[in-house]
Amino acid sequence: MVYGAIKSSKAFKTDFRLRDQSTGAAISIMNNVSEGWASQSNPEFIRFLTYSRRSCAEVQNCFYIALDQEYIDENISQEIYNQAKKVMMIIDGLLRYLRSKVPQSPERSKRSKRS
């Protein structure tokens, strides 16, 4: 969706900084999910999913800017915003699940045991 919106707007295509930031953030969403999954560690997966979630917010923000600059119309902006929101909700569900599976470390006693 991000690439399509950019391709459909000559002004957006030529705003190299915003174009690259928008596509980079969109790519980062998927890259962080796959990188975290490949770690084979729930704590690492959680860490990368939080990065992915932040990239969703970054995409939303880039498209607010594109809308303000009149590179895209409000319908496209809203569609991308809503899709990023859906992805965030999916990530949030996965985060809740993974956090419920992370083993809790046992509490250490306040006094150290001495022999």
C-alpha positions as CSV (number, residue, x, y, z in Angstrom):
1,M,0.0,0.0,0.0
2,V,2.8,2.4,0.9
3,Y,4.6,1.8,-2.4
4,G,1.4,2.2,-4.3
5,A,0.5,5.5,-2.7
6,I,3.9,6.8,-3.4
7,K,3.9,5.7,-7.1
8,S,0.5,7.3,-7.6
9,S,1.8,10.8,-6.6
10,K,4.5,12.6,-8.6
11,A,5.1,15.0,-5.8
12,F,5.5,12.2,-3.2
13,K,7.9,10.3,-5.6
14,T,10.1,13.4,-5.8
15,D,10.2,14.1,-2.1
16,F,13.1,11.8,-1.7
17,R,13.5,12.1,2.1
18,L,9.8,11.5,2.9
19,R,9.5,8.8,0.2
20,D,12.6,6.9,1.5
21,Q,11.5,7.4,5.2
22,S,8.0,6.0,4.4
23,T,9.2,3.0,2.5
24,G,12.0,2.3,5.0
25,A,9.5,2.3,7.9
26,A,7.1,0.0,6.0
27,I,9.9,-2.4,5.2
28,S,11.1,-2.2,8.8
29,I,7.7,-3.5,10.0
30,M,8.2,-6.8,8.2
31,N,12.0,-7.0,8.7
32,N,11.8,-6.7,12.5
33,V,9.1,-9.4,12.7
34,S,11.2,-11.8,10.7
35,E,14.4,-10.9,12.5
36,G,12.8,-11.3,15.9
37,W,11.2,-14.6,14.9
38,A,14.5,-15.9,13.6
39,S,16.2,-15.2,16.9
40,Q,14.3,-18.3,18.4
41,S,14.1,-16.5,21.7
42,N,10.9,-15.1,23.1
43,P,12.6,-12.1,24.8
44,E,14.4,-11.2,21.5
45,F,11.2,-11.7,19.5
46,I,9.4,-9.4,21.9
47,R,12.1,-6.8,21.5
48,F,11.9,-6.8,17.7
49,L,8.2,-6.8,17.7
50,T,8.3,-3.5,19.7
51,Y,10.5,-2.1,17.0
52,S,8.0,-3.3,14.4
53,R,5.2,-1.6,16.3
54,R,7.1,1.7,16.3
55,S,7.6,1.4,12.6
56,C,3.8,1.2,12.2
57,A,3.5,4.5,14.0
58,E,6.3,5.9,11.8
59,V,4.4,5.0,8.7
60,Q,1.2,6.6,10.1
61,N,3.2,9.8,10.8
62,C,4.8,9.9,7.4
63,F,1.4,9.7,5.7
64,Y,0.2,12.5,7.9
65,I,3.0,14.6,6.5
66,A,2.2,13.4,3.0
67,L,-1.4,14.5,3.5
68,D,-0.3,17.8,4.9
69,Q,1.9,18.4,1.9
70,E,-1.0,17.4,-0.4
71,Y,0.9,14.5,-1.9
72,I,-2.0,12.2,-1.3
73,D,-5.7,12.6,-0.6
74,E,-7.4,11.9,2.8
75,N,-8.8,8.6,1.6
76,I,-5.4,7.1,0.9
77,S,-4.0,8.5,4.1
78,Q,-6.8,7.0,6.1
79,E,-6.5,3.6,4.4
80,I,-2.8,3.4,5.2
81,Y,-3.4,4.7,8.8
82,N,-6.1,2.0,9.3
83,Q,-3.9,-0.8,7.9
84,A,-1.0,0.3,10.1
85,K,-3.4,0.3,13.1
86,K,-4.5,-3.3,12.2
87,V,-0.9,-4.4,12.0
88,M,-0.2,-2.9,15.4
89,M,-3.2,-4.7,16.9
90,I,-1.9,-8.0,15.5
91,I,1.6,-7.3,16.9
92,D,0.0,-6.3,20.3
93,G,-1.8,-9.7,20.4
94,L,1.4,-11.5,19.6
95,L,3.3,-9.5,22.2
96,R,0.6,-10.4,24.8
97,Y,0.9,-14.1,24.0
98,L,4.8,-14.1,24.0
99,R,4.9,-12.1,27.3
100,S,2.6,-14.7,28.9
101,K,5.1,-17.4,27.8
102,V,8.3,-15.7,29.0
103,P,9.5,-17.6,32.1
104,Q,9.4,-15.5,35.2
105,S,12.7,-15.4,37.0
106,P,12.5,-16.7,40.6
107,E,12.8,-14.1,43.3
108,R,16.2,-14.0,44.9
109,S,16.2,-14.0,48.7
110,K,17.1,-10.7,50.2
111,R,19.8,-12.3,52.3
112,S,22.6,-14.3,50.6
113,K,23.1,-17.8,51.9
114,R,26.4,-18.3,53.5
115,S,28.0,-21.5,54.6
